[in-house]
Amino acid sequence: MRIMLDNNIWSYLGDKRAGKQFRALAHSLGHRVVTAPSVLLEVLQHPRSDIRAAIIEAITTATDERLRSEADREGAEVISEVRRLHPEWLRAVPDTGREATWRTYWTKRVWREAVEHHERLRVAEPARRTARTVQLLVDNQKEQQEVWREGKFNLRDLSMITLSPSEETTAEQQAGWVPGEKIAAWRPYSQEVYWLAFWTGRRAALTHEDTTYADWVGARVDLHAMCASREAFNRFWLYEVEATHMPRTWLRWAADTVQADMKITNGNPIDVQHAAYLPDCEVFLTADKNFVRVLDRIADQAPVPVGRAHRVAPAAHGGIVEAIEATLRGL
């Protein structure tokens, strides 16, 4: 099976310099270890250089497969749905060269830089952007939490969470939305996320804002054509796309939503990133019991099969590797 580890497990392994021991264990049990770039970016936020280096060593030693970034994989879902539903939005000549350069960076180069120059990489733009956005996203989750509570939404059954236009919904957001119709909440959420992402991409030459999602999708989709009609753009998200074809987009919304039903911490935004990688593993190991609860609820309702979360309890065993072994043998 493919195993993914939360950052807290990698921290334990780094502290005990147990990367090689864990790798041997995983292979002896017939498992492969996969790691997402979001885990590495989280490690880079650690303030102590020596601890940061130890965790990075554990990750690079034990990882069998470095996954593509979540923006790459989520962007691929959007591109696939555009190809299926609106081929007229596709670029006549895709920018495959630029796409390959980014993919090489996130699956190879960034890992080499982390080993050789993690202090320098820590202050580089991707890592700084991660640190900058955490508080913004936490504040947004707290606001969303108030909305869910005021509306008395039952966040346990995600399929029952629907939205209809309200007084706060702008005319642009309502374009293409049948008046008064309730729609699965992940749809307007995704509509707004991607509209902002693509609009940002169009103005970034002046504002220098993050264009990650616009870059990945724009390598194969003509974003000017896709965004030419707000009504057509909205209908694409509100009525046309299917969750089974966009599981990572759904997972990001689901993780964000389920977390609003629990205590909100600075780790929440990173956990939302990690959740987008659940289709890439069968087992997700974490020491965080609350994150297990979040991922369990998501996995039970996800539109496609995804990895299941299992808690590792180092204090209950002789060490971190022993705790991981106990968890894996109990699957």
C-alpha beads as a LAMMPS data file, in Angstrom:
LAMMPS data file: protein, C-alpha beads

331 atoms
330 bonds

1 atom types
1 bond types

-500.0 500.0 xlo xhi
-500.0 500.0 ylo yhi
-500.0 500.0 zlo zhi

Masses

1 110.0

Atoms # bond

1 1 1 0.000 0.000 0.000
2 1 1 0.966 3.638 -0.428
3 1 1 1.575 5.374 2.905
4 1 1 1.580 9.111 3.523
5 1 1 2.811 10.658 6.767
6 1 1 1.624 13.821 8.461
7 1 1 4.299 16.321 9.433
8 1 1 4.025 15.395 13.111
9 1 1 5.122 11.823 12.322
10 1 1 8.051 13.064 10.251
11 1 1 9.008 15.290 13.180
12 1 1 9.175 12.276 15.493
13 1 1 11.261 10.375 12.932
14 1 1 13.595 13.334 12.468
15 1 1 14.039 13.762 16.203
16 1 1 15.097 10.111 16.545
17 1 1 17.103 10.097 13.271
18 1 1 14.964 7.107 12.316
19 1 1 14.383 7.690 8.602
20 1 1 16.337 4.609 7.477
21 1 1 14.723 2.415 10.125
22 1 1 11.247 3.516 9.070
23 1 1 12.039 2.976 5.386
24 1 1 13.213 -0.577 6.130
25 1 1 10.040 -1.244 8.117
26 1 1 7.747 0.078 5.384
27 1 1 9.467 -1.998 2.708
28 1 1 9.462 -5.140 4.858
29 1 1 5.679 -4.831 5.145
30 1 1 5.282 -4.266 1.404
31 1 1 4.445 -0.547 1.567
32 1 1 5.644 2.480 -0.406
33 1 1 6.074 5.886 1.211
34 1 1 4.735 8.872 -0.745
35 1 1 5.285 12.485 0.294
36 1 1 3.611 15.698 -0.854
37 1 1 5.353 19.056 -1.372
38 1 1 2.954 20.566 1.174
39 1 1 4.662 18.477 3.868
40 1 1 8.054 19.878 2.894
41 1 1 6.763 23.460 2.894
42 1 1 5.357 22.915 6.373
43 1 1 8.714 21.607 7.605
44 1 1 10.433 24.701 6.242
45 1 1 8.441 26.838 8.683
46 1 1 10.219 25.266 11.672
47 1 1 12.286 28.000 13.357
48 1 1 15.205 25.784 14.417
49 1 1 17.642 24.971 11.638
50 1 1 19.004 21.770 13.224
51 1 1 15.562 20.277 13.793
52 1 1 14.452 21.334 10.319
53 1 1 17.486 19.618 8.779
54 1 1 16.839 16.403 10.721
55 1 1 13.210 16.223 9.584
56 1 1 14.165 16.883 5.960
57 1 1 16.782 14.126 6.166
58 1 1 14.178 11.677 7.477
59 1 1 11.752 12.596 4.692
60 1 1 14.249 12.372 1.849
61 1 1 15.693 9.123 3.208
62 1 1 12.384 7.296 3.600
63 1 1 10.310 8.649 0.702
64 1 1 9.834 6.380 -2.313
65 1 1 7.754 8.782 -4.408
66 1 1 7.618 12.567 -4.395
67 1 1 4.123 13.593 -5.389
68 1 1 3.168 16.350 -7.780
69 1 1 1.925 19.529 -6.110
70 1 1 -1.752 19.843 -5.200
71 1 1 -2.061 22.833 -7.552
72 1 1 -0.745 20.641 -10.384
73 1 1 -3.173 17.802 -9.640
74 1 1 -6.178 20.043 -8.953
75 1 1 -5.395 22.032 -12.081
76 1 1 -5.336 18.803 -14.081
77 1 1 -8.870 18.074 -12.874
78 1 1 -10.076 21.469 -14.084
79 1 1 -8.370 20.966 -17.438
80 1 1 -9.969 17.534 -17.829
81 1 1 -13.447 18.931 -17.149
82 1 1 -12.873 21.819 -19.555
83 1 1 -11.842 19.299 -22.205
84 1 1 -15.007 17.268 -21.552
85 1 1 -17.488 20.131 -21.267
86 1 1 -16.024 23.167 -23.050
87 1 1 -13.273 22.172 -25.495
88 1 1 -13.621 25.628 -27.055
89 1 1 -11.860 26.994 -23.959
90 1 1 -8.715 24.943 -24.564
91 1 1 -5.571 26.604 -25.867
92 1 1 -4.768 25.780 -29.478
93 1 1 -1.143 25.157 -28.466
94 1 1 -0.638 24.080 -24.837
95 1 1 2.422 25.390 -23.032
96 1 1 3.840 21.963 -22.228
97 1 1 7.373 23.281 -21.773
98 1 1 6.447 25.598 -18.932
99 1 1 4.284 22.875 -17.399
100 1 1 7.194 20.409 -17.457
101 1 1 9.508 22.967 -15.842
102 1 1 7.137 23.513 -12.912
103 1 1 6.561 19.778 -12.476
104 1 1 10.286 19.097 -12.410
105 1 1 10.731 21.806 -9.796
106 1 1 8.104 20.386 -7.420
107 1 1 9.050 16.721 -7.808
108 1 1 12.849 17.061 -7.968
109 1 1 14.524 20.415 -7.643
110 1 1 12.752 21.696 -4.518
111 1 1 13.729 18.505 -2.689
112 1 1 17.397 18.883 -3.628
113 1 1 17.311 22.506 -2.508
114 1 1 15.723 21.477 0.792
115 1 1 18.606 19.104 1.505
116 1 1 21.384 21.435 0.390
117 1 1 20.031 24.896 1.249
118 1 1 16.980 24.578 3.502
119 1 1 17.734 27.871 5.268
120 1 1 17.757 29.723 1.969
121 1 1 14.699 27.864 0.722
122 1 1 12.856 28.781 3.920
123 1 1 12.831 32.449 2.920
124 1 1 12.114 31.738 -0.762
125 1 1 8.756 32.753 -2.199
126 1 1 6.813 29.428 -1.943
127 1 1 7.710 28.998 1.733
128 1 1 7.087 32.662 2.578
129 1 1 3.751 32.495 0.789
130 1 1 2.767 29.492 2.899
131 1 1 3.613 31.367 6.094
132 1 1 1.820 34.536 4.932
133 1 1 -1.432 32.851 4.044
134 1 1 -1.889 30.735 7.173
135 1 1 -3.357 33.525 9.324
136 1 1 -5.528 34.766 6.460
137 1 1 -7.012 31.309 5.981
138 1 1 -7.488 30.799 9.717
139 1 1 -9.390 34.087 9.931
140 1 1 -11.522 33.030 6.969
141 1 1 -12.329 29.700 8.622
142 1 1 -13.416 31.480 11.800
143 1 1 -15.761 33.694 9.782
144 1 1 -17.122 30.643 7.962
145 1 1 -17.613 28.879 11.283
146 1 1 -19.884 31.712 12.418
147 1 1 -21.884 31.455 9.182
148 1 1 -22.404 27.705 9.615
149 1 1 -23.416 28.131 13.259
150 1 1 -25.789 31.023 12.603
151 1 1 -27.405 29.042 9.803
152 1 1 -27.559 25.939 12.037
153 1 1 -26.027 23.790 9.311
154 1 1 -25.461 20.107 10.056
155 1 1 -21.854 19.699 8.964
156 1 1 -21.805 15.952 9.561
157 1 1 -23.609 15.068 6.332
158 1 1 -21.657 16.985 3.700
159 1 1 -24.090 16.043 0.932
160 1 1 -26.831 17.960 2.737
161 1 1 -24.935 21.254 2.876
162 1 1 -26.448 23.481 0.214
163 1 1 -26.406 27.181 -0.514
164 1 1 -28.672 29.579 -2.343
165 1 1 -28.016 33.239 -3.190
166 1 1 -28.258 35.555 -0.191
167 1 1 -28.123 39.310 0.300
168 1 1 -24.337 39.045 0.459
169 1 1 -24.067 37.184 -2.868
170 1 1 -22.934 39.655 -5.523
171 1 1 -24.611 39.993 -8.905
172 1 1 -21.483 38.558 -10.538
173 1 1 -21.575 35.497 -8.290
174 1 1 -25.273 34.969 -9.057
175 1 1 -24.852 35.100 -12.835
176 1 1 -26.019 31.760 -14.242
177 1 1 -27.439 30.675 -10.868
178 1 1 -31.141 29.791 -11.123
179 1 1 -32.863 32.272 -8.745
180 1 1 -33.489 30.763 -5.320
181 1 1 -32.128 27.338 -6.240
182 1 1 -30.115 25.496 -3.594
183 1 1 -26.844 24.016 -4.816
184 1 1 -24.307 21.693 -3.190
185 1 1 -22.040 24.027 -1.205
186 1 1 -18.785 22.788 -2.758
187 1 1 -19.891 24.225 -6.119
188 1 1 -20.208 27.968 -5.285
189 1 1 -17.142 27.577 -3.036
190 1 1 -15.103 26.273 -5.987
191 1 1 -16.611 28.795 -8.376
192 1 1 -15.401 31.684 -6.246
193 1 1 -11.987 30.148 -5.495
194 1 1 -11.188 29.655 -9.164
195 1 1 -12.667 32.936 -10.347
196 1 1 -10.414 34.777 -7.906
197 1 1 -7.448 32.587 -8.862
198 1 1 -7.880 33.188 -12.584
199 1 1 -8.638 36.894 -12.176
200 1 1 -5.524 37.236 -10.048
201 1 1 -3.535 35.569 -12.816
202 1 1 -4.724 38.200 -15.284
203 1 1 -3.682 41.163 -13.119
204 1 1 -0.550 39.689 -11.505
205 1 1 1.813 41.533 -13.833
206 1 1 0.809 44.679 -11.972
207 1 1 0.061 43.342 -8.485
208 1 1 2.647 40.523 -8.186
209 1 1 0.048 38.294 -6.505
210 1 1 0.275 34.510 -6.356
211 1 1 -0.716 32.973 -9.707
212 1 1 -0.134 29.289 -8.968
213 1 1 -3.544 27.938 -10.003
214 1 1 -3.856 30.290 -12.966
215 1 1 -0.425 29.163 -14.161
216 1 1 -1.180 25.444 -14.009
217 1 1 -4.627 25.641 -15.621
218 1 1 -3.536 28.367 -18.030
219 1 1 -0.850 26.135 -19.510
220 1 1 -3.612 24.245 -21.338
221 1 1 -6.736 26.422 -20.999
222 1 1 -7.262 29.870 -22.508
223 1 1 -8.254 31.678 -19.321
224 1 1 -9.437 34.738 -21.237
225 1 1 -11.906 32.527 -23.120
226 1 1 -12.950 30.682 -19.971
227 1 1 -13.563 33.925 -18.070
228 1 1 -15.042 35.914 -20.971
229 1 1 -18.585 35.226 -19.748
230 1 1 -19.110 35.197 -15.979
231 1 1 -22.425 33.432 -16.518
232 1 1 -20.832 30.597 -18.525
233 1 1 -17.987 30.353 -16.013
234 1 1 -20.428 30.143 -13.110
235 1 1 -22.622 27.544 -14.779
236 1 1 -19.550 25.401 -15.407
237 1 1 -18.996 25.203 -11.646
238 1 1 -22.571 25.387 -10.377
239 1 1 -24.165 22.827 -12.706
240 1 1 -21.794 21.133 -15.133
241 1 1 -18.698 19.726 -13.423
242 1 1 -18.929 16.439 -11.515
243 1 1 -17.393 15.797 -8.101
244 1 1 -16.237 12.356 -9.247
245 1 1 -14.124 14.083 -11.897
246 1 1 -12.786 16.681 -9.432
247 1 1 -12.196 14.777 -6.191
248 1 1 -9.306 16.975 -5.015
249 1 1 -11.372 20.121 -5.440
250 1 1 -14.167 18.489 -3.434
251 1 1 -11.705 17.270 -0.774
252 1 1 -10.276 20.752 -0.282
253 1 1 -13.780 22.144 0.282
254 1 1 -14.727 19.232 2.538
255 1 1 -11.636 19.569 4.753
256 1 1 -12.160 23.312 5.050
257 1 1 -15.816 22.777 5.952
258 1 1 -15.388 19.921 8.436
259 1 1 -12.641 21.827 10.248
260 1 1 -15.115 24.659 10.813
261 1 1 -17.087 22.220 12.963
262 1 1 -14.085 21.791 15.270
263 1 1 -11.428 23.863 17.010
264 1 1 -9.644 26.145 14.536
265 1 1 -5.849 26.323 14.805
266 1 1 -2.948 27.618 12.711
267 1 1 -2.406 24.071 11.447
268 1 1 -5.787 23.931 9.719
269 1 1 -4.785 25.506 6.378
270 1 1 -1.873 23.077 5.976
271 1 1 -4.158 20.163 6.837
272 1 1 -6.506 21.274 4.050
273 1 1 -3.572 21.034 1.641
274 1 1 -2.703 17.557 2.894
275 1 1 -6.320 16.413 2.428
276 1 1 -6.065 17.089 -1.307
277 1 1 -3.533 14.239 -1.511
278 1 1 -5.787 11.521 -0.075
279 1 1 -6.368 9.973 -3.550
280 1 1 -2.599 9.389 -3.727
281 1 1 -2.442 6.979 -0.787
282 1 1 -4.281 4.147 0.891
283 1 1 -3.056 4.989 4.406
284 1 1 -2.454 8.389 6.030
285 1 1 -0.610 8.295 9.360
286 1 1 -0.854 11.125 11.886
287 1 1 -0.446 11.672 15.623
288 1 1 -3.302 14.205 15.616
289 1 1 -6.558 12.589 16.758
290 1 1 -8.613 15.592 15.635
291 1 1 -7.181 15.403 12.129
292 1 1 -8.100 11.701 12.061
293 1 1 -11.688 12.705 12.866
294 1 1 -11.667 15.246 10.028
295 1 1 -10.253 12.805 7.487
296 1 1 -12.567 9.982 8.588
297 1 1 -15.627 12.130 7.981
298 1 1 -14.294 13.210 4.609
299 1 1 -13.301 9.712 3.481
300 1 1 -16.714 8.296 4.384
301 1 1 -18.405 10.774 2.014
302 1 1 -15.777 11.395 -0.676
303 1 1 -16.926 11.011 -4.303
304 1 1 -14.058 8.566 -5.009
305 1 1 -12.115 6.067 -2.848
306 1 1 -9.399 7.845 -0.836
307 1 1 -6.769 6.982 1.749
308 1 1 -7.900 6.378 5.311
309 1 1 -6.360 8.089 8.321
310 1 1 -4.878 6.108 11.200
311 1 1 -3.509 7.511 14.420
312 1 1 0.017 6.685 15.581
313 1 1 0.600 6.880 19.356
314 1 1 4.362 7.022 20.076
315 1 1 3.844 7.311 23.844
316 1 1 2.091 3.938 23.941
317 1 1 5.037 2.076 22.408
318 1 1 8.803 1.877 22.720
319 1 1 9.427 4.541 20.085
320 1 1 8.113 6.148 16.931
321 1 1 9.079 3.328 14.563
322 1 1 7.573 0.766 16.929
323 1 1 4.380 2.832 17.102
324 1 1 4.186 3.037 13.309
325 1 1 4.762 -0.714 13.052
326 1 1 1.945 -1.399 15.526
327 1 1 -0.413 0.799 13.522
328 1 1 0.510 -0.744 10.168
329 1 1 0.249 -4.312 11.429
330 1 1 -3.185 -3.507 12.811
331 1 1 -4.614 -2.455 9.442

Bonds

1 1 1 2
2 1 2 3
3 1 3 4
4 1 4 5
5 1 5 6
6 1 6 7
7 1 7 8
8 1 8 9
9 1 9 10
10 1 10 11
11 1 11 12
12 1 12 13
13 1 13 14
14 1 14 15
15 1 15 16
16 1 16 17
17 1 17 18
18 1 18 19
19 1 19 20
20 1 20 21
21 1 21 22
22 1 22 23
23 1 23 24
24 1 24 25
25 1 25 26
26 1 26 27
27 1 27 28
28 1 28 29
29 1 29 30
30 1 30 31
31 1 31 32
32 1 32 33
33 1 33 34
34 1 34 35
35 1 35 36
36 1 36 37
37 1 37 38
38 1 38 39
39 1 39 40
40 1 40 41
41 1 41 42
42 1 42 43
43 1 43 44
44 1 44 45
45 1 45 46
46 1 46 47
47 1 47 48
48 1 48 49
49 1 49 50
50 1 50 51
51 1 51 52
52 1 52 53
53 1 53 54
54 1 54 55
55 1 55 56
56 1 56 57
57 1 57 58
58 1 58 59
59 1 59 60
60 1 60 61
61 1 61 62
62 1 62 63
63 1 63 64
64 1 64 65
65 1 65 66
66 1 66 67
67 1 67 68
68 1 68 69
69 1 69 70
70 1 70 71
71 1 71 72
72 1 72 73
73 1 73 74
74 1 74 75
75 1 75 76
76 1 76 77
77 1 77 78
78 1 78 79
79 1 79 80
80 1 80 81
81 1 81 82
82 1 82 83
83 1 83 84
84 1 84 85
85 1 85 86
86 1 86 87
87 1 87 88
88 1 88 89
89 1 89 90
90 1 90 91
91 1 91 92
92 1 92 93
93 1 93 94
94 1 94 95
95 1 95 96
96 1 96 97
97 1 97 98
98 1 98 99
99 1 99 100
100 1 100 101
101 1 101 102
102 1 102 103
103 1 103 104
104 1 104 105
105 1 105 106
106 1 106 107
107 1 107 108
108 1 108 109
109 1 109 110
110 1 110 111
111 1 111 112
112 1 112 113
113 1 113 114
114 1 114 115
115 1 115 116
116 1 116 117
117 1 117 118
118 1 118 119
119 1 119 120
120 1 120 121
121 1 121 122
122 1 122 123
123 1 123 124
124 1 124 125
125 1 125 126
126 1 126 127
127 1 127 128
128 1 128 129
129 1 129 130
130 1 130 131
131 1 131 132
132 1 132 133
133 1 133 134
134 1 134 135
135 1 135 136
136 1 136 137
137 1 137 138
138 1 138 139
139 1 139 140
140 1 140 141
141 1 141 142
142 1 142 143
143 1 143 144
144 1 144 145
145 1 145 146
146 1 146 147
147 1 147 148
148 1 148 149
149 1 149 150
150 1 150 151
151 1 151 152
152 1 152 153
153 1 153 154
154 1 154 155
155 1 155 156
156 1 156 157
157 1 157 158
158 1 158 159
159 1 159 160
160 1 160 161
161 1 161 162
162 1 162 163
163 1 163 164
164 1 164 165
165 1 165 166
166 1 166 167
167 1 167 168
168 1 168 169
169 1 169 170
170 1 170 171
171 1 171 172
172 1 172 173
173 1 173 174
174 1 174 175
175 1 175 176
176 1 176 177
177 1 177 178
178 1 178 179
179 1 179 180
180 1 180 181
181 1 181 182
182 1 182 183
183 1 183 184
184 1 184 185
185 1 185 186
186 1 186 187
187 1 187 188
188 1 188 189
189 1 189 190
190 1 190 191
191 1 191 192
192 1 192 193
193 1 193 194
194 1 194 195
195 1 195 196
196 1 196 197
197 1 197 198
198 1 198 199
199 1 199 200
200 1 200 201
201 1 201 202
202 1 202 203
203 1 203 204
204 1 204 205
205 1 205 206
206 1 206 207
207 1 207 208
208 1 208 209
209 1 209 210
210 1 210 211
211 1 211 212
212 1 212 213
213 1 213 214
214 1 214 215
215 1 215 216
216 1 216 217
217 1 217 218
218 1 218 219
219 1 219 220
220 1 220 221
221 1 221 222
222 1 222 223
223 1 223 224
224 1 224 225
225 1 225 226
226 1 226 227
227 1 227 228
228 1 228 229
229 1 229 230
230 1 230 231
231 1 231 232
232 1 232 233
233 1 233 234
234 1 234 235
235 1 235 236
236 1 236 237
237 1 237 238
238 1 238 239
239 1 239 240
240 1 240 241
241 1 241 242
242 1 242 243
243 1 243 244
244 1 244 245
245 1 245 246
246 1 246 247
247 1 247 248
248 1 248 249
249 1 249 250
250 1 250 251
251 1 251 252
252 1 252 253
253 1 253 254
254 1 254 255
255 1 255 256
256 1 256 257
257 1 257 258
258 1 258 259
259 1 259 260
260 1 260 261
261 1 261 262
262 1 262 263
263 1 263 264
264 1 264 265
265 1 265 266
266 1 266 267
267 1 267 268
268 1 268 269
269 1 269 270
270 1 270 271
271 1 271 272
272 1 272 273
273 1 273 274
274 1 274 275
275 1 275 276
276 1 276 277
277 1 277 278
278 1 278 279
279 1 279 280
280 1 280 281
281 1 281 282
282 1 282 283
283 1 283 284
284 1 284 285
285 1 285 286
286 1 286 287
287 1 287 288
288 1 288 289
289 1 289 290
290 1 290 291
291 1 291 292
292 1 292 293
293 1 293 294
294 1 294 295
295 1 295 296
296 1 296 297
297 1 297 298
298 1 298 299
299 1 299 300
300 1 300 301
301 1 301 302
302 1 302 303
303 1 303 304
304 1 304 305
305 1 305 306
306 1 306 307
307 1 307 308
308 1 308 309
309 1 309 310
310 1 310 311
311 1 311 312
312 1 312 313
313 1 313 314
314 1 314 315
315 1 315 316
316 1 316 317
317 1 317 318
318 1 318 319
319 1 319 320
320 1 320 321
321 1 321 322
322 1 322 323
323 1 323 324
324 1 324 325
325 1 325 326
326 1 326 327
327 1 327 328
328 1 328 329
329 1 329 330
330 1 330 331
